[in-house]
């Protein structure tokens, strides 16, 4: 998984930006890190937007990556609890699909 890090102020994100939103002068550089992480927070979606109605109910989780100070919003493939160790299973239509380890 790629993260993007400012070399001037250490701002880190999972989405590419042209300049650092924190120091406004740094340029973000891609860095490869493990996609493994820990569940920081989660919620179950029972009434989904129309484009996701066919997969409801489903779980959305905020994952703290193990190798970076970054949290990633993902869809879970099964039930989870805060503190569970998880890993990237696959990417579906641009969304990260994670599973418990």
N, C-alpha and C positions, 0 to 999 in steps of 0.2 A: 504494500500500500504506500502511496506517495503522500507525504505531508509537505508543506511549504513553510520555510523558516527565513526570517529576516536575520541577516548576519550582523546587523548593527545593534538591534535591541532584543533579539531572541524571541520576538513575536512568532507564534506558530499557529497554523491553521490547516485544514484539510482541503480548502478551496483556493485555487490560484487567484492572486490579485496582482495588479500591475505594480503597485507600490505598497509599502507597509502602512496599514491604517493607524498604527500606533505612533511611529516616529516620523512618518510621511516622507522619509528620505531614502529608506532602505529598499532594496529590491529583494523579493522573495525567491529563494532557490529551492528546487525540489530535493527531497531527501527520502530514500527508501527505508521504511520501518516495517516491523512485523505487524500484521493485522490482528494479532491476539490482544485481548483486553479483559476488562472486568466491568460488569453491569453496574453503572453508577445510579441509574434511575430507569423506570419503565412505566408504561401505561398500556392497558388493553383497549383497543378500538372496537366497539361493537356496532356503532352506526357510522359507517365510513362514507367519504365523499363518493359520488357516483362512479368515478373511474376506478375505485378500489372496492366497490360493493361486492364483487365476485370473490374476494379473498377474506372478507370479514367473517367472523371476528379475527383480529390479528394483534400482535404485540409490537409496539415500537419501543426501542430502548436507547438510552444514552450510554455509550461505551467509552470508558477511559482506556486509551491504548496503553499497552505495557511499555513500549519503547519511546513514547513521546508524551509531552504535556499537552495532549489534545483529546477532546471528546468528540465522538462521531455518532450521529443519529442513524440508527439501523432498524431494519425489520427483523424480528426474531422468528426462527423456525422451531417453535415450541415454547412452552412456559419457562419463565426465568424468575429469579429472585435477585435482589440487590446483593452484590458481592460475588455472584456466579462468574466463573471464568468462561469466556466465549472465544470463538474464532470465526473468521470469515469463511462461509461455505461457498458462496457464489455471488455474482452480481446479476440481478434480474431487472431489466428495463432501467438501468442506471442506479438502482437502489442496492445497497449492501444488505445481503441476507446472511445473518449470523446464526450459529448454532452453539449450544452448550458443549463444553469440553468434558 
